[in-house]
């Protein structure tokens, strides 16, 4: 279950988040914090390590596709002058 949170500015300029139990409508909240159950079920909620692995896989796919295209172009004997 999501919770409504409001930011309270401290004297040193930093912000402290505080739960707002009076808020019933999440669309009027300043910030909305998801519970652990909602985050675990979300396929886009990645840790930094998971994000690095996913980006590495994407880059690897692009490199493999570029290499494959280069090899095919070499075998066909195509040139940019044509």
C-alpha positions as CSV (number, residue, x, y, z in Angstrom):
1,X,0.0,0.0,0.0
2,X,1.3,3.4,-0.9
3,X,1.7,6.1,1.7
4,X,1.4,9.9,1.4
5,X,4.6,11.8,2.5
6,X,5.3,15.5,2.9
7,X,8.6,17.2,3.0
8,X,9.5,19.4,6.0
9,X,12.4,21.8,5.6
10,X,14.8,22.0,8.5
11,X,16.7,25.1,9.6
12,X,19.9,23.8,7.9
13,X,18.1,23.6,4.6
14,X,17.8,19.9,4.4
15,X,14.4,18.1,4.0
16,X,12.9,15.5,6.2
17,X,10.1,13.3,4.9
18,X,7.2,12.7,7.3
19,X,4.2,10.4,6.7
20,X,0.9,12.3,6.3
21,X,-1.8,10.0,7.7
22,X,-4.6,12.6,7.1
23,X,-4.2,12.3,3.3
24,X,-6.7,10.0,1.7
25,X,-6.2,10.9,-1.9
26,X,-2.8,10.0,-3.3
27,X,-3.1,12.5,-6.2
28,X,-3.0,15.4,-3.8
29,X,0.2,14.2,-2.0
30,X,3.5,16.0,-2.3
31,X,5.3,12.6,-2.5
32,X,4.1,9.0,-2.7
33,X,6.1,6.2,-1.2
34,X,5.5,2.6,-2.3
35,X,5.5,-0.3,0.1
36,X,7.8,-3.2,-0.3
37,X,5.2,-5.4,-1.9
38,X,4.6,-2.9,-4.7
39,X,8.3,-2.5,-5.4
40,X,9.0,-6.2,-5.5
41,X,6.2,-6.8,-8.1
42,X,7.5,-4.0,-10.3
43,X,9.7,-5.2,-13.1
44,X,11.2,-1.8,-13.7
45,X,12.4,-1.3,-10.0
46,X,16.0,-2.3,-10.4
47,X,18.9,-2.1,-8.1
48,X,22.1,-0.4,-9.3
49,X,23.7,-3.8,-9.9
50,X,20.7,-5.1,-11.9
51,X,20.7,-1.9,-14.0
52,X,24.4,-2.3,-14.8
53,X,23.8,-5.9,-15.9
54,X,20.8,-5.0,-18.0
55,X,22.7,-2.1,-19.7
56,X,25.7,-4.4,-20.3
57,X,23.4,-6.9,-22.0
58,X,21.9,-4.2,-24.2
59,X,25.3,-2.9,-25.2
60,X,26.5,-6.4,-25.9
61,X,23.5,-7.0,-28.2
62,X,24.2,-3.8,-30.1
63,X,27.9,-4.8,-30.5
64,X,27.0,-8.3,-31.7
65,X,24.5,-6.9,-34.3
66,X,27.1,-4.4,-35.5
67,X,29.7,-7.1,-35.8
68,X,27.3,-9.4,-37.7
69,X,26.4,-6.6,-40.1
70,X,30.0,-5.8,-40.7
71,X,30.8,-9.5,-41.4
72,X,27.9,-9.8,-43.9
73,X,28.9,-6.5,-45.6
74,X,32.5,-7.9,-46.0
75,X,31.3,-11.1,-47.5
76,X,29.1,-9.3,-50.0
77,X,31.9,-7.0,-51.0
78,X,29.8,-3.9,-50.7
79,X,31.4,-0.5,-50.6
80,X,30.1,2.9,-49.8
81,X,31.0,4.2,-53.3
82,X,28.2,2.3,-55.0
